[in-house]
């Protein structure tokens, strides 16, 4: 009888050890986060601010068209946004395809400013943003090319202030074509953010000091004055 009890104990112990082994293996394998698509086929769950937005088909993709609706474009703040109110983003990856160009009757100097805002406050009072100037990408002026990509932080750090006080630090170059689809990837971790353009392996623009610090908030589709933009295939990984 004693031998039987000992045998049962050994079997239980073996099972327990096996469970511990399997658990240790699971703990050693990192969890793989999956990219979650964000629908852009309707205006449901969107807060439209100073822009007009409409779902369309654009160059073979289901997209959201966003155009400037501010009457006095030069006087407006840089808060032309379609805010995706269901999103709550702190750290992670934002991927999107976008196409920007100067709109019909655009303002002087319009570049087709098109980008992604993140950490957008509920009252739209602040956010971080990476954006593109598509008409600068292949300009015949090297200085304009150097200003193809831009980081801004609303409201305290518009591009004018950043360019004046920190020249070349928050701008960079990328090959861009107005009105054509461009793949954009944004990686955010703490107070650091990286912008990747056209599927390159190295970041095209690096920011090590997000002006609002370690924040969280919604994601927004951003445009500048006089712009018509299209956004498609938005995905978020957290």
Backbone torsions as a table, in degrees:
resi	resn	phi	psi	omega
1	UNK	NA	-41.1	178.4
2	UNK	-62.1	-40.1	179.7
3	UNK	-62.8	-37.0	179.4
4	UNK	-66.3	-42.6	178.5
5	UNK	-64.1	-41.6	178.9
6	UNK	-62.1	-39.4	179.3
7	UNK	-63.9	-44.9	179.0
8	UNK	-61.7	-39.7	179.1
9	UNK	-62.3	-41.7	179.4
10	UNK	-63.7	-38.3	179.5
11	UNK	-65.2	-44.9	178.9
12	UNK	-62.2	-41.7	-179.6
13	UNK	-64.0	-41.0	178.1
14	UNK	-62.7	-42.2	179.2
15	UNK	-63.7	-41.7	179.7
16	UNK	-63.3	-43.7	178.7
17	UNK	-63.2	-39.0	178.5
18	UNK	-64.2	-40.3	177.9
19	UNK	-63.3	-41.4	178.1
20	UNK	-63.4	-40.3	179.4
21	UNK	-62.5	-47.0	-180.0
22	UNK	-63.6	-38.1	178.1
23	UNK	-64.6	-40.6	179.3
24	UNK	-63.9	-37.1	178.2
25	UNK	-65.0	-43.0	179.3
26	UNK	-62.3	-39.3	-179.5
27	UNK	-69.3	-26.5	179.5
28	UNK	-78.6	-20.1	-178.4
29	UNK	-92.6	117.9	-178.6
30	UNK	-66.3	145.3	176.4
31	UNK	-69.8	130.8	-179.6
32	UNK	-94.1	113.4	179.4
33	UNK	-75.9	139.7	179.6
34	UNK	-105.3	144.8	179.2
35	UNK	-72.8	129.4	179.9
36	UNK	-101.6	119.0	178.7
37	UNK	-70.0	145.5	176.8
38	UNK	-114.4	114.6	-176.2
39	UNK	-62.1	137.0	175.7
40	UNK	-123.5	23.2	-175.3
41	UNK	-91.4	-2.6	175.9
42	UNK	-152.5	171.4	179.9
43	UNK	-92.2	6.9	178.8
44	UNK	-64.0	132.0	-179.8
45	UNK	76.7	21.0	-179.2
46	UNK	-122.1	138.4	174.2
47	UNK	-107.5	109.7	-174.9
48	UNK	-93.8	122.3	-175.2
49	UNK	-127.4	111.5	175.7
50	UNK	65.3	20.6	176.9
51	UNK	-140.0	167.5	169.3
52	UNK	-109.4	135.0	-178.7
53	UNK	-130.6	140.6	179.2
54	UNK	-155.7	137.1	175.4
55	UNK	-70.4	136.4	-179.3
56	UNK	-147.8	168.6	165.2
57	UNK	-97.8	127.6	-177.7
58	UNK	-136.4	116.4	178.4
59	UNK	47.6	50.3	173.4
60	UNK	83.1	4.5	-177.8
61	UNK	-127.5	142.1	170.1
62	UNK	-69.2	123.0	-171.2
63	UNK	-140.0	168.0	170.6
64	UNK	-111.1	120.8	177.1
65	UNK	-89.4	130.5	-179.0
66	UNK	-126.2	125.3	-178.8
67	UNK	-129.7	151.2	-179.4
68	UNK	-66.2	133.0	178.1
69	UNK	-122.0	13.4	-179.0
70	UNK	-82.6	126.6	-177.3
71	UNK	-65.2	-48.1	178.9
72	UNK	-104.4	84.4	-171.8
73	UNK	-60.3	-36.2	-175.7
74	UNK	-71.5	-24.2	-176.1
75	UNK	-90.9	-11.6	-173.1
76	UNK	-80.2	155.1	173.1
77	UNK	-74.7	171.7	-179.2
78	UNK	-88.3	52.4	-177.9
79	UNK	-125.8	43.4	173.2
80	UNK	-84.2	108.1	-168.6
81	UNK	-141.5	148.4	159.6
82	UNK	-112.3	106.5	-175.9
83	UNK	-90.4	128.7	177.5
84	UNK	-88.5	93.4	-166.9
85	UNK	-65.2	-21.6	-178.9
86	UNK	-82.9	-8.7	-178.6
87	UNK	-85.3	145.3	176.8
88	UNK	-141.0	103.4	-167.4
89	UNK	-124.7	132.2	172.6
90	UNK	-120.2	-73.3	176.9
91	UNK	-116.2	149.8	177.6
92	UNK	146.2	-152.7	-174.7
93	UNK	-129.6	135.4	174.3
94	UNK	-117.1	125.4	177.5
95	UNK	-121.8	140.5	-179.4
96	UNK	-159.9	155.5	167.7
97	UNK	-108.1	132.6	-179.0
98	UNK	-140.0	157.0	178.3
99	UNK	-142.2	126.4	-178.1
100	UNK	-130.4	149.8	178.1
101	UNK	-161.5	158.7	175.0
102	UNK	-60.7	135.8	-178.5
103	UNK	-80.7	174.9	177.6
104	UNK	-64.2	131.8	-178.7
105	UNK	66.0	33.1	-176.0
106	UNK	-66.1	160.3	179.3
107	UNK	-75.0	159.8	179.0
108	UNK	-60.9	133.4	179.0
109	UNK	84.2	5.8	178.6
110	UNK	-62.1	137.2	-177.1
111	UNK	-116.6	-3.7	-174.4
112	UNK	82.9	32.8	-176.1
113	UNK	-50.9	120.0	-174.8
114	UNK	-145.2	130.6	-178.6
115	UNK	-165.3	-166.4	-178.0
116	UNK	-124.8	128.2	173.1
117	UNK	-98.7	148.6	176.9
118	UNK	-143.7	164.3	-172.5
119	UNK	57.2	39.0	-179.5
120	UNK	-74.5	124.7	178.8
121	UNK	-68.0	153.9	-176.9
122	UNK	-58.9	-33.5	179.5
123	UNK	-94.6	10.8	178.7
124	UNK	63.4	18.1	-175.7
125	UNK	-78.6	-15.8	-180.0
126	UNK	-158.4	151.9	176.2
127	UNK	-171.0	164.5	170.9
128	UNK	-103.3	158.2	-176.7
129	UNK	-157.6	136.6	164.6
130	UNK	-109.8	134.1	175.6
131	UNK	-142.5	164.5	-177.6
132	UNK	-111.9	148.4	169.2
133	UNK	-112.7	87.9	-170.5
134	UNK	-58.9	-35.0	-177.7
135	UNK	-73.6	-9.4	178.3
136	UNK	-85.4	-21.7	-170.6
137	UNK	-57.5	-36.9	-178.8
138	UNK	-124.5	28.8	178.5
139	UNK	-65.9	154.9	178.4
140	UNK	-81.9	6.9	179.6
141	UNK	-115.1	118.1	-176.3
142	UNK	-62.9	-34.8	178.9
143	UNK	-61.8	-42.7	176.8
144	UNK	-62.9	-40.4	178.1
145	UNK	-60.0	-38.1	-179.6
146	UNK	-65.5	-15.1	-179.6
147	UNK	-106.9	33.5	-178.4
148	UNK	-75.6	-34.6	-177.8
149	UNK	-118.2	145.8	-174.8
150	UNK	-145.2	141.0	167.1
151	UNK	-109.0	137.1	171.4
152	UNK	-136.7	161.8	174.4
153	UNK	-133.0	117.7	-175.7
154	UNK	-92.7	135.4	7.1
155	UNK	-101.3	-8.8	-167.8
156	UNK	-81.8	-15.6	-174.2
157	UNK	-131.9	73.6	173.7
158	UNK	-71.8	169.4	-174.8
159	UNK	-61.2	-34.4	-178.2
160	UNK	-61.3	-44.3	-179.2
161	UNK	-66.5	-44.8	-178.6
162	UNK	-64.4	-40.9	180.0
163	UNK	-66.8	-37.1	-178.8
164	UNK	-73.0	-46.1	-173.1
165	UNK	-89.2	-25.0	-179.6
166	UNK	-135.2	64.5	-175.1
167	UNK	-55.8	133.5	176.4
168	UNK	73.6	-5.8	-173.4
169	UNK	-80.0	-32.2	-175.0
170	UNK	-118.1	22.7	178.1
171	UNK	-137.1	158.2	-179.8
172	UNK	-161.4	-177.5	-178.1
173	UNK	-110.3	147.0	167.6
174	UNK	-154.2	151.7	177.1
175	UNK	-76.9	112.5	-176.5
176	UNK	-127.9	148.6	177.2
177	UNK	-128.0	123.0	-179.0
178	UNK	-57.3	135.5	175.6
179	UNK	79.4	-3.5	-179.5
180	UNK	-102.8	150.3	-179.6
181	UNK	-64.4	133.6	177.4
182	UNK	-128.8	129.2	177.5
183	UNK	-82.4	130.6	-179.0
184	UNK	-126.7	138.1	177.0
185	UNK	-133.6	129.9	179.4
186	UNK	-121.4	126.4	177.4
187	UNK	-112.9	127.6	-178.5
188	UNK	-123.6	131.8	176.5
189	UNK	-146.9	110.0	-178.8
190	UNK	64.2	-122.2	179.9
191	UNK	-98.9	12.2	-179.2
192	UNK	-112.7	145.9	177.6
193	UNK	-146.2	144.0	178.9
194	UNK	-126.2	141.5	176.9
195	UNK	-113.3	125.1	176.8
196	UNK	-114.8	134.6	-176.1
197	UNK	-127.9	136.7	176.0
198	UNK	64.6	29.5	173.5
199	UNK	74.0	16.0	179.7
200	UNK	-70.1	153.7	-178.1
201	UNK	-83.0	-24.3	178.1
202	UNK	-104.3	144.1	-177.3
203	UNK	-63.8	142.6	178.7
204	UNK	-86.9	-24.3	177.5
205	UNK	-148.9	132.3	-175.2
206	UNK	-123.3	128.1	177.2
207	UNK	-120.9	122.3	-177.6
208	UNK	-102.7	1.9	-175.9
209	UNK	-146.1	68.0	176.2
210	UNK	-51.3	129.7	-168.2
211	UNK	-68.8	-23.4	177.0
212	UNK	-95.4	10.2	176.5
213	UNK	68.5	-153.8	179.3
214	UNK	-79.3	92.2	-175.3
215	UNK	-116.7	176.9	172.6
216	UNK	-146.9	161.3	179.7
217	UNK	167.9	-167.9	-177.3
218	UNK	-79.4	170.0	173.7
219	UNK	-105.9	142.8	-178.9
220	UNK	-133.3	149.3	171.7
221	UNK	-89.9	120.7	-168.8
222	UNK	-113.3	141.3	170.4
223	UNK	-137.2	161.9	175.9
224	UNK	-104.7	-176.0	-176.4
225	UNK	-62.7	141.6	174.9
226	UNK	67.2	26.5	-172.9
227	UNK	-109.2	145.6	163.6
228	UNK	-119.2	125.9	-176.0
229	UNK	-133.3	156.5	174.1
230	UNK	-128.3	141.4	-179.6
231	UNK	-128.0	137.1	-179.5
232	UNK	-148.4	160.0	173.2
233	UNK	51.0	51.5	177.7
234	UNK	-79.9	129.5	179.4
235	UNK	-136.0	145.8	-179.5
236	UNK	-127.9	132.2	174.8
237	UNK	-121.9	126.7	-178.7
238	UNK	-123.2	NA	NA
